[in-house]
Amino acid sequence: MSRTPDPIGESVELPEIGLDPVLVGEITLNSGAIKARDSIGTFNLRQPIVIVPVKGQTNGSTSDPTYTSAPFVVVPEMTVTIATQGGDVNVLFSGTFNLLNNDSFDVAIFSDGVEVTGTRRRLDYGSSQGALDPVANVTLEASIHALITGLSAASHTFDARWSVAGGTARARLTERKIIAMEQVIAGPPSAGLTETQHRSLDQLVHEVAESSFDQVVYTGNRVDAIITWTSSGMTTKIREELYTYTGNKITQIVTKQYNGAGVLITGETMTEVIAYTGSQVTDITRTMT
């Protein structure tokens, strides 16, 4: 994939090749894929963004567990450990509890043994109120959510704990669950692009990751070449585009890529042959050599 001459930031009359002008470097986000568009076409800059969930969950297995002391301890089975990647973690706990007269206790979420601020919930039942409230016990559900931030990329443990202020804490049957989930935005699964992948993403001309200086070469009023250098000193080439004309139309563009030392890279020359019908472009044939 290539582009028409693009003297960004300069007012330069460019040759007409039968294409409507399009802003080179336009960036779009389409279904998670980041794309850049020039006047020849569109190419991907990176793979689609995906959401990679890292999660764990634990269900209750001990039926009707109870607790009667003040120190916070883990509600039976309500602990989960996940290996995070440094992202925020959502922790959700839900459980059903039976309360009798004068029962009072707290439930909270802990992260690596430390209570998560704002997650403590009090469950209590003072007493029945005779004929107006004859039931001597109630069943309540507690649901707690915590968003835990600032975690390192490591293994972390999250749990739900309870502490009794009066009477007895009673979990109903096995009706409880704790879930921990980290959501990480990730790109391609590999550490980086291979040479072949990089070429397919139009690495000759995307110009998004380099500081450079463009030299525009003219013959009269016609642009014959655009040479990209590492600096205005024009000692080390990055790439160059050479234009061939038939009449006032560009019929060939040759784009050459150079390495960090300014040496032409073998296999990194793109030749584009542009065909016309009248003043309209009908097809473009590209060859890598």
Buried (B, 14 or more C-beta within 10 A) or exposed (E): BBBBBBEEEEEBEBBEBBEEEBEBBEEEEEEEEBBBBBBBEBBBBEBEBEEEEBEBEBEBEEEEBEBEEEEBBBBBBBBBEBEBBEBBBBBBBBBBBBBBEEBBBBBBBBBBEEBBEEBBBEBBBEEBEEEEEEEEEBEBEBEBEBEBEEBEEEEBBBBBBBBBEEBBBBBBEBBBBBBBBBBBEEEEEEEEBEEEBEBEBBBBBBBEEEEEEBEBBEEEEBBBBBBBBBEEEEEBBBBBBBBBBEEEBBBBBBBBBBEEEEEEEEEBBBBBBBEBEEEEBEEBEEEEE
